[in-house]
Every structure is written in C-alpha cells, then in structure tokens.
C-alpha cells in the first residue's frame, strides 16, 4: 500500500468533524485509504454491492439508524442517505461518526451542500503523485511560496520523463508492466465509468455519445475551452457540450481551470482551460505512445502541462495551505500556464516547456505577472526537460520538472 499524504488530514478531521467525505475518481485508492483510517473500528458498507445499495435506497433512515460509526463507500449512488446521515449526526454530534467516499463531487449534487453544511469536511484524493510513488515528503509548494528554489537530488529527463507521464497515477494501472497493458486498463476504466457512474450524477439523454465526447475533450486538453468547436463534430450544441463536460468534471476525469483575473492586469482572457486529471488516461484516449512522442515532440507539450498541473493539485491536497489555481493569457498572447495563489495572497507562476532549452522569451508571461503584482509575486518558474537549475533574473528560474517530487 502506498502512503497517501491526505491520510493525516483524514485522521485529524475525524477527531473534530462529524462527517468526513473523501472524494476523487474511481480507482484512485479511496476505499483502501478509508478502510485503513477506519482501522477496524467502524462498520464498512459499499454501495457498489447490489444488496447494500437497494437497502440504502429503499429505506435510508432505516439503513443509518443504529449505526454508531461507519464507513460508507460510493455514497453518491444513494444521495438520499445524506439527509438520513444529517439527522443522525444532528442527534449525536460526536466527531468521526461517518467517513464517506464518493467517486463524484458530492458538492455539485442536489441538496448535498445544504444537507451537510457545517457538519462535514471534504477531502480530495486524486491518483498517486510522484512523491507518493517514490515515498518522498512533498516540499515543492512550501519552498515556492517562500520564494525559494526547490531542491533536486536527481532528475528524470527525456525518455524517462516520457515514461513517467505516460504511466499516470492510478495504482492499478501502475501494476501493469507494459504500456499496452496499461492502455487496456484505461480503456476498460473509461467504459466502466460511462456505463455505471454517469447516470448516478446526471440525467443524460445522449449517453451513447459520452465516449466520443470524452475522446474529443482529450484532444482539447491544455487548451482554452471552446464548447461549440468540441461539440460540432458530435452534433451537440454548446449548451449540451458544456453540461456533459461538467458531468466528466463531477466524476474527476477533467478539470476546468479558471482564468486569472485582477484589476492590475488589463485585457486578460476570461475563458477557462480544460485539463484531464491523469496523463495515463489522457494518453490512452489520445492513443499516444512513447514512440509517437519521440517522433512528434510537439505532442508532448500539452500532455506535459497537464502532468505538471495534476502533480501540483495532488501536492496542494496534502498541503496546509489553501491554494487557488488559474491560468493567465492576455490579448497579446502573453500567458502563464499555471498561476497559484495561497491564502496569504502570495503568487507563484509556472510555465511548462517540453524542450531541453529555455530562452528569455519563455519568461514573458511570468514577467508580466510579476510586474502586475510586485508585492505578492513570490516566484516564477519555467519547468523544463533538463537537469539544471538556471537563474534568469530576480525570482525567475528555469527548473527541471522533476523538482516537483524531489
């Protein structure tokens, strides 16, 4: 079992919060972690079991009644349980009563936010980060917000970096020794999600088009979202495309990254970017292989940007800092791939390059961000495919991508 960095947050929350909710994509390791944190002291139920699901749906109050402390897995399959849990924890307010897991963002489901407001803490669990895979303590975010250059012990570059990005972070997929076997796993995973989970979170009239839409979204990962362009090939209007994209976001397959906006910088684009939340899954949908990426290096750039974003999201989920993620682009096409701002309003900007060479022009967007936020700007990094840290000016550095997990 991999050591997961959010375990500390779960155990802490169970000491002072009535309901703790662990959410993330299927097969990210939620069940294993929840059972580990429960430590055989809580009853365990999974709503993937047909009998348990029927009992929970038929009589939610009866299902919850009498439970002292319990883990309920895949709770999004029976949303009515949440009202019954509210009644239970209002009557018995001890902390740590329920540890729930969900493969959908429960806060987007009807009535959930209202029913458990003030009674629950929601913790995200994405697929494995490189720090978790290698058993290293995460230091990148704390260093970056202090304006310090991340430390690096050893680097992964060129073909080794491609292998890491293509593998993704799902624990089960990582047990597959060949890229073909991992691709087969991802295809089966996608089919299972669409057949089983989509209808749990939304009323979908065109379910048969969901696989094609996911494929189309994969080819737009790392770009500004254009719902009309994405849906046109599928005979879907922009409203339906937006709605169905939102379903995939609820299921933690994709994430829309909001545009950076601040009054000190003018003429910024207001369009979100689309990213997948696992590069192994994304590469499978795009039919990308190591051979193809070596032959067509331009294909690696968007995939690598997604990889860096997902690594940062994973690191932030275990951080004591609350971090907002966005991207910046102005009308002159100056951009910063990832803008992070913590609760102290400190800003870190990150540009991602798949090349082994960085030039002064690669810092144009970061300089613009720094100039617009002189007091808040902590650090600007161009993460690139190399093994050396290179200073470009005050608070601006080219840094190897593997600094994320060293």
N, C-alpha and C positions, 0 to 999 in steps of 0.2 A: 504494500500500500504506500502510495506517495504521501508525504507530509504536505498538507494543504495549509496555506498561510491564513486562510479565514477561520481556521479551527479556533484560534484564540478569541476572535470576535464572537463566534457562536457560543463558546463556553461562558464568556463574560456576559453576553446578553441573557443567557439562561438564568443568571443569578439575579437579574433585576427587571426582567421583562416577561409578561405573562405568555406571549405568543412570539416565537421566533420563526421567521419564514426564510428558508433557503431556496433561492430561485436561480435558474440557469437552464441551459439546453439539456436535453436528454443525453445520457451517457457522459456527462461531464464529471460525474463522481458524487452527486448529491446524496444518493442513497447510502453509499459506503460511508461517507463522512457523517451523515446524520446518525447512522447506527453506531458509529464509533463515539460520537459525542454523547449519545444516549447511554452508552456504557451499561447496557442490560438493565437499566433502572427505569426504563419507560416502555410501555407496551408499544408494539410496532404493527402498523397496518399499511398495506399498499393498495391503492385504488386501481392498480393495474390488475389486481385479482378480481375476476368477474363477480364472485360471490360477495366479496367485501364492497365492491362498487355498488352492487344492487342494494345491499343493506344500507349503505350511506345515502343513496339517492331516495330510497323508499321511506326512510324514517331518520332524517338527520339528527333530530333531537334525541331520539332513542339510541342512536349509534354513539353519540357523545356522552349521554347520561351515564354516570357511574365511572367514567374514566378519570383517574387521578392525574396521571401524567402520561402523555402519549406522543409517539412519532406517527404522523400520517403522511404517507408518500404520495406524490402526484395529486395533490388536493384540488388542482384545477379541474379535475374530472367530475367533481361533485361540489360546485360552488355553494350550494345551499348549506353545506357543512359549516361554512364560515360564520353564518348567523347563529347556528347552534353553538359553535365554539365561543362566540361573543357572549351568549347568555351564560355559558358555563364559567368563563373567566370573570364575568361580572359578579357572579355569585361566589366564586372562590378566587380571590385576587392574588394568590401566591405566584411568585415568578417561576418561570420554567415549566408551566403547565403543558404547553404544546410546542413541539418542534415540527413544523410543516415543511414539506418540499413541494416545489412546483416547477414544471417544465414550461410554464408560461408566465409572463409578467402579470402577477395577480392584481397589481395596482391598476391595470387597464381593464380589468373585468368589471362588469356592472355590480355596483353595491359593495364591492370588496373594500375599497378605501374607506368608505363611510362606516362599514360594519366593524372594522377593527382599528379605527383611528385611535391613537393614544394607547393602544393595548399591544402593539406588535412592533418588532424591528425586522426589516427586510435586509437580507444579506445576499449579495450576488456571488455565484460560483460559476466562472467560465471554465473552459477546458484548461489543461495544465499550462502554466507558464514555464519558460525555460529555467527560471530559478527553481521552481518546484521539481522539474525533471532532473536537474543537476544537484538538487539538495543544497542550494545556496540561499543565504539570507538576502532579501532584497534591499539594496541601498541606493539604487539609481535615483528615485524620486526625491528622497530627502536631500541627497547631495545636490541635485539640480536646483531645487528651490532655495538652497543656501548659496547658490551661485558657484558651487564647487564642481570641478571636473570629475566625472565618475572614474573610479579606479578600475584598472583592467589587468588581469593576471595572464590570460591567454585569449586569443581571438579565434573566431570562426570566420573564414573568408572564402570567396569563390565557390567551388563545388560543395564544400562543407556547409556553407551558409544556405545554398540552394536546397540541400538535403534537409536541413532543419526546417526551412519554410514549408517545403512540400509535405513534411510529416504531420504538421499540425499539432494539436494538443489533446485530442481525445484519448483517454487512457487505453481503451480497447483497440483503437486504430494503431497506437504505438507498439502494440504487441505483434503486429503483422510485420514480418521481416522484409517483404518486398513491396515496392511501390504499387505493383499490380494488385496485390492482396489488400493493401490499404485502400486503393481506389474502389475495389469491390465492396469493402466495408462501407465506405462513404455512400456509394450508390444505394445499398440496402438501407442505410440510415435515412437517407432522403426519402425513399419510398415509404418507410415506416412512419416518418413524421407526417407526411402528407396524408396518408391513409388513416392515421389514428388520431393525431393531435390537432389538425387544422379545425375540424368540426367542434372540438372542445372549446375553442376560443372565439369562433365567429360563424355566422350564417353565410356560407359560401355557395353562390349559385353556379359558379363555373369551376368546381373543384377539379375537373379534368384538365383545366388549363394551368393549375398551380405548378406542376413540374416544369412546364415551358416558361412560365413567368420566372421561376427561380433561376432557370438557365439564363434567361435574358438579364436578370439582375446581376448574375455573376459576371457578365461581360461589361457591366457598368460599375463594378466595384472600384472605388477610388476616384470616381468622377462626381461632378455635380449632378444631382438628380433631375432628370427630365422625364416626367411620367408619360407625357404624350409620345415621346420617341420610344420609350421602353414598351408601351402597350400597343403601339400601332401594328407591329408585326403579328400580334396575337389577337387583333380585332377587339381590343379592350380600350375604352376611353380613359382619360387621365384620372377621372374620379375613381373608377374601379381599380385601376392600377395602383393608385395611392392607397386605397383601402386594403387591397390584398398584400401590398408591400408591408403595410402596418401589421398584418397577421404574422408575416415572417419575422417582423421585429418583436412581436409579442412572444414568439417561440425562440427568441435568442439566436436566430440564424443570421440576421443582419442588424445593422445599427445605422441610423441616420445621425450624422454629426452636424450639429447646428453651425451656422456661420458666426464668426466673431463679429461683434458689433460694439463700437464705442464711439462716443462723440468726438474724441480727439483724432480719429481717423475717418476721412470722408470717402464717399463713393465706394463703399465696400459692397460686394455681392451679398445678397440675402438668401441665397439658395443653399440648402444643406448638401452635404456629401453622403454618398452611400458607401458603406463598408460591410463586408462579411465579418463574422466573429471567429472564424477559424480558417487559416490558409490551407490546411489539408482539404477541407470541404470545398473551399473556393477553387483550388487547383483541380480537384476531381470534376467539378462542374464545368470548368474551362478546358478540360482534357489536356492539362499541362503536365509535361514530364520533364525530368532533368535534361534529357537530350534536347527537347524542344527549347527549353530555357537557355541552354548553352548555345544553341544555334541562332535563336532570336532573342537577344538580350533585352530588347525593348519590352518584351512581355513580362520581364521580371520586375520592372519598376512599380507598377500598380500593386502587384502581389506583395512586394516588399513593404510598401507603405501600409497596406492592410496588416501585415505581420507586426510592424512596429506599433501601430495603434492598438492592436489586440494585446500585445505584451504590456503596454502602458496601462490599459484598462485593467488587466489582471493584477498588476502591481498596485494600482490605486485601490482595488477592492480590499487589499490587506493593509492599507496604509491608515494611519490615524488622521491623515489629512483628508478633508473633503475637496475633491478636485473636479473642476468643470472642464470638459473637453470641447473644443471647437476647431474650425479651420478658418483661415483668413485668405481672401482674394479680393483685390480691388479692380477697378475698371481698366487699369493698365496691365492687368495680368500679373502683378506682383502678388506672390502668395506665400503662405506658410502652411505646410501640410497639417500640422497639429499645434494648437495653442492650448496650453494648460494653465489654469488659474486656481490657486488654492484659497482657503478661507481667509487668509491674510491679504488676499488680492495680489500676491506675487505672481508673476507671469514667466513661464518657460515656453519658448518657441522651438519647434523641431521641424526640420526639413529632412526628407528621406531621399537618398541617392543610391541607385543600384550600381553606380560606377565606382571605380577604384581611385578616381581623381576628383578633387573638389577645387573649384575656382572661386574667385572673389564674387562673381555674379550669382553664385549659388546662395549667397547670403543677402541678396537684395531684399527679399521679403522680410527676413529677420531684422535687417537694419531699419526697415520702415516700421516694423512693430516696436523695436526698441526706441526709435526716435519719438514715437507717439505715446510711449509710456515709460519715460526715463526713470521715474521713481519706483515703478512697480516691476520693471523688467529685470529678472534675476539672471537669465542665461539663454543663449541662443545656440543651438547645436545643429549641425548638418551631420546626420548619421549616415555613414557610407561603408562600402565594401572594402575595407582595408584594415591594417593592424596598427596604425599610428594615430596618435592624437596630435593635431596641428592647430596652433592658435592663429586666428586671423585678425582679431582686434580685441579690445576690451569686452569680455563676456561673450565672445563669439568664437566657436571652435568647431573643427571637423573632428568627429569622434567615431571610432569603429562601432558598428551596430551591436556587436556582442557585449558592449558596455552595459546593455540592458540587463544582463544576467551575471555580471562579474562585480 
